[in-house]
Structure formats: structure tokens, C-alpha cells
Amino acid sequence: MVKQRRAKAFSVFDAMLLLYAFFNGVIMKRVKALILAGNGINCEMEMAHACKLGGADVVDIVYIYDLLSGGVKLDDYHFLNLPGGFLDGDDLGSAKAMAHRLKYARISGSGERLEEGVLRFIAKAS
């Protein structure tokens, strides 16, 4: 019987090595990474470790509700991580529910939609 070899998947660590090269060659300030966590999202600890290996100086694991409460501001970070997982227990429609949270939920205090903050974050990087 011949064993089939599986192709190696592009891992989080591979991505972090690329980021390490980018951050160390271009950016001279302290790099702050934010990892979004929430109900059923997993691998945030592994992603935090990968960010550290990739050269991030500060890595914060933040629940989406911390962003919505205004306690944490996306504008204070340079790198946004969206790990995978089983949103809300992988119930039917859970991904749609999270998409609606990201698109329509408003940040307390400012009234800004979270989506607007994410779009500004992306525009700031380009």
C-alpha cells in the first residue's frame, strides 16, 4: 500500500514569518496586533503566539463586545487578526449572525458602526 503525502497547508506561522520580514524591514515603531475573539472562535492563543514570533511587540486578544463597548479601539492597532472557529456553536445561520454584528453593530459612545471602523483600519494600511 502506497501512502499518499498531503500537501503542506499554508499555516498561520508561515503568514507570521512573512509579517516578520515586512515589519522588521519597513516599520520602525512598536507593532500592536489585535486578535478578535468571541463565542466559538478558537485558536486565538496560537495566533497570539504566531504574532509574537512574527515580531509584534504587543498582542491583545479582544472580544468583539470589548470593541462594541468602546473599551478597545481598533485605531490603536496595526494588525487585525480574525481567527476561525465555530461561531456561536456552529448553529445554522451563525456566520450570518456574526456578519450582521460586524456590519451593523454600533460602538457605544461614538455611535459609529463597527464596519466603518474596520474599513477605516483597512484604508489606513494602504
The 8 nearest C-alpha neighbors of each residue, nearest first, counted from 0:
[[1, 2, 3, 4, 5, 6, 7, 8],
 [2, 0, 3, 4, 5, 6, 7, 8],
 [3, 1, 4, 0, 5, 6, 7, 8],
 [2, 4, 1, 5, 0, 6, 7, 8],
 [3, 5, 2, 6, 7, 1, 8, 0],
 [6, 4, 7, 3, 8, 2, 9, 1],
 [5, 7, 8, 4, 9, 3, 10, 2],
 [6, 8, 5, 9, 10, 4, 13, 11],
 [9, 7, 10, 6, 5, 13, 11, 12],
 [10, 8, 13, 7, 11, 14, 12, 6],
 [11, 9, 13, 12, 8, 14, 7, 15],
 [10, 12, 14, 13, 15, 49, 46, 9],
 [11, 13, 15, 10, 14, 49, 16, 53],
 [14, 12, 10, 16, 15, 11, 9, 17],
 [13, 15, 11, 17, 12, 16, 18, 10],
 [16, 14, 53, 18, 12, 17, 13, 49],
 [17, 15, 19, 13, 53, 18, 14, 12],
 [16, 18, 14, 20, 15, 19, 21, 13],
 [17, 19, 15, 21, 20, 16, 53, 22],
 [20, 18, 53, 16, 54, 22, 17, 21],
 [19, 21, 17, 18, 23, 22, 24, 16],
 [20, 22, 18, 24, 19, 23, 25, 17],
 [23, 21, 26, 19, 25, 24, 20, 18],
 [24, 22, 20, 21, 25, 19, 26, 27],
 [23, 25, 21, 22, 20, 26, 27, 19],
 [26, 24, 22, 23, 21, 27, 20, 28],
 [27, 25, 22, 28, 23, 24, 21, 30],
 [26, 28, 25, 29, 23, 22, 24, 30],
 [29, 27, 26, 30, 22, 56, 31, 25],
 [28, 30, 56, 31, 27, 55, 57, 26],
 [29, 31, 55, 56, 77, 28, 57, 32],
 [32, 30, 57, 76, 77, 58, 56, 55],
 [33, 31, 78, 58, 76, 77, 79, 57],
 [34, 32, 59, 79, 58, 60, 80, 78],
 [35, 33, 80, 60, 61, 79, 59, 81],
 [34, 36, 61, 81, 62, 60, 80, 63],
 [37, 35, 62, 61, 40, 63, 34, 60],
 [38, 36, 62, 40, 63, 39, 35, 86],
 [37, 39, 87, 40, 86, 36, 88, 85],
 [38, 40, 86, 85, 87, 88, 84, 37],
 [41, 39, 84, 37, 38, 86, 85, 83],
 [40, 42, 84, 43, 83, 39, 82, 36],
 [41, 43, 45, 44, 46, 82, 83, 40],
 [42, 44, 46, 41, 45, 47, 82, 34],
 [45, 43, 47, 46, 42, 48, 41, 60],
 [46, 44, 48, 42, 47, 43, 49, 11],
 [45, 47, 49, 43, 48, 44, 50, 42],
 [48, 46, 44, 50, 49, 45, 43, 58],
 [47, 49, 45, 51, 46, 50, 52, 44],
 [48, 50, 46, 52, 51, 47, 12, 15],
 [51, 49, 53, 47, 52, 48, 55, 15],
 [52, 50, 55, 48, 54, 53, 49, 47],
 [53, 51, 49, 50, 54, 48, 15, 55],
 [54, 52, 19, 15, 50, 51, 16, 18],
 [53, 55, 19, 51, 52, 56, 50, 22],
 [56, 54, 30, 51, 50, 57, 53, 31],
 [55, 57, 30, 29, 31, 54, 58, 51],
 [58, 56, 31, 55, 32, 30, 59, 29],
 [59, 57, 32, 31, 33, 47, 55, 60],
 [60, 58, 33, 61, 34, 32, 57, 47],
 [61, 59, 34, 33, 35, 36, 58, 62],
 [62, 60, 35, 36, 34, 59, 65, 63],
 [61, 63, 36, 37, 64, 65, 35, 60],
 [62, 64, 66, 65, 37, 35, 36, 67],
 [63, 65, 67, 62, 66, 68, 37, 61],
 [66, 64, 68, 62, 63, 67, 70, 71],
 [65, 67, 71, 63, 64, 69, 68, 70],
 [68, 66, 106, 64, 69, 65, 107, 63],
 [69, 67, 107, 65, 70, 66, 106, 64],
 [68, 70, 66, 67, 71, 107, 106, 72],
 [69, 71, 68, 65, 66, 72, 67, 107],
 [72, 70, 66, 69, 65, 73, 68, 61],
 [73, 71, 74, 75, 66, 69, 70, 76],
 [72, 74, 75, 76, 71, 116, 120, 66],
 [73, 75, 72, 76, 120, 116, 77, 119],
 [74, 76, 73, 72, 77, 31, 71, 33],
 [77, 75, 31, 74, 73, 32, 78, 33],
 [76, 78, 31, 32, 30, 79, 75, 74],
 [77, 79, 32, 76, 33, 31, 80, 30],
 [80, 78, 33, 32, 34, 81, 77, 76],
 [81, 79, 34, 33, 82, 35, 78, 32],
 [80, 82, 35, 34, 79, 83, 36, 43],
 [83, 81, 80, 43, 42, 41, 40, 84],
 [84, 82, 40, 41, 81, 85, 42, 86],
 [83, 85, 40, 41, 39, 86, 82, 42],
 [84, 86, 89, 39, 88, 40, 87, 83],
 [85, 87, 39, 89, 88, 40, 93, 38],
 [86, 88, 38, 39, 89, 93, 85, 90],
 [87, 89, 86, 85, 90, 39, 38, 93],
 [90, 88, 85, 86, 87, 93, 91, 39],
 [91, 89, 93, 88, 92, 87, 86, 85],
 [92, 90, 93, 89, 94, 95, 88, 87],
 [91, 93, 95, 94, 90, 96, 89, 97],
 [92, 94, 96, 95, 90, 91, 86, 87],
 [95, 93, 97, 96, 92, 98, 86, 89],
 [94, 96, 98, 92, 93, 97, 99, 100],
 [95, 97, 93, 99, 94, 98, 92, 100],
 [98, 96, 100, 94, 99, 95, 101, 93],
 [97, 99, 95, 101, 100, 96, 102, 94],
 [98, 100, 102, 96, 97, 101, 103, 95],
 [101, 99, 97, 104, 98, 102, 103, 96],
 [102, 100, 98, 99, 114, 113, 103, 104],
 [101, 103, 114, 99, 100, 98, 104, 113],
 [102, 104, 100, 99, 112, 101, 105, 114],
 [105, 103, 100, 112, 113, 101, 102, 106],
 [106, 104, 112, 110, 111, 113, 107, 103],
 [105, 107, 67, 110, 111, 69, 68, 109],
 [108, 106, 68, 69, 109, 110, 67, 105],
 [107, 109, 110, 106, 69, 68, 111, 105],
 [108, 110, 111, 107, 106, 69, 105, 112],
 [111, 109, 106, 105, 107, 108, 112, 104],
 [110, 112, 109, 105, 106, 113, 115, 116],
 [113, 111, 105, 114, 115, 104, 103, 106],
 [114, 112, 116, 115, 105, 101, 104, 106],
 [113, 115, 102, 117, 112, 116, 101, 118],
 [116, 114, 118, 112, 113, 117, 119, 111],
 [115, 117, 119, 113, 114, 118, 120, 112],
 [116, 118, 120, 114, 119, 115, 121, 113],
 [117, 119, 121, 115, 120, 116, 114, 122],
 [120, 118, 122, 116, 121, 117, 123, 115],
 [121, 119, 117, 123, 118, 122, 116, 74],
 [120, 122, 118, 124, 119, 123, 117, 125],
 [123, 121, 119, 125, 124, 120, 118, 117],
 [122, 124, 120, 121, 125, 119, 118, 74],
 [125, 123, 121, 122, 120, 77, 119, 78],
 [124, 122, 123, 121, 120, 119, 118, 77]]
